[in-house]
Amino acid sequence: MPFLPPELGAAGAAILVVASFCTSALTAAFGLGGGLSLLAVMTAFLPVAVLIPLHGIVQLASNGGRVVIQRRGVAWAALPPFLLGGAIGALIGARSVVALPEATLQVSIGLFILIVTFVPIPRLGVLGFGGFALTGAVTTFLSMFFGATAPIMAALFAQTFKERETVVATLAAVTAIQHALKAVAFFAMGVVLWPYAALLLAMIVTGFLGTLAGTAVLRRLDDRFFRLVLRIILAVLALDLVRRGVLGLV
């Protein structure tokens, strides 16, 4: 088809467009899972050179839509320090390479998520400006290489905020900031995405529709059920990171 890049057929494009809807709905309902799931699907169809930038733009639009729809739940005070830290993390990430092997990072991040999810930690709200700034710097830096670090932030925010709407909405806001910073960094590096403009537009539209559907589910969830499902999703994603890291090390 003339409006699609040569390496991507109509069937592949259709799968990505549908995946954008489904993963956005998952994230809108539980705060995470959709970004990593979409990245896994996109990996099967898109070149590595454009995979992370394309994923970042789709996620920027998806999370931006969630912020608009769920704006009443956002902890706005957390955003300025996260933006400051995230800008530093994006700058460092765009100019450097990861010193540790990817497998080592995967194991470390997976274990960190498990610890934060199941071991009580100080609330970020108590840590104040510095806690959010450090979270922004570290997760934005890592996202330049892994594409999605929402599980780290979700694990921390679940310990920080009592209301499930605040967890999901604030996670959407900081993730949108993170992907915006990544987009600026990638464009500054000269990444060209115009051949994928039609695909991006379609995925953004279906992603917004998925956000509407997922938000409707979130508002009907029991809080204990929400936190149970969130912990299960975090544990599954963390264990998968550890598994991939261990396999990479051996």
Buried (B, 14 or more C-beta within 10 A) or exposed (E): EEEBBEEBEEEBBEBBBBBBBBBBBBBBBBBBBBBBBBBBBBEEBBEEEBBBBBBBBBBBBBBBBBBEBBEEBBBEEBBBBBBBBBBBBBBEBBEEEBEEEBBBBBBBBBBBBBEBBEEEEEBBBEBEBEBBBBBBBBBBBBBBBBBBBBBBBBBBBBBBBEEBBBBBBBBBBBBBBBBBBBBBBBEEEEBEBEBBEBBBEBBBBBBBBBBBBBBEBBEEBEEEEBBEBBBEBBBEBBBBBBEBBEEBEE
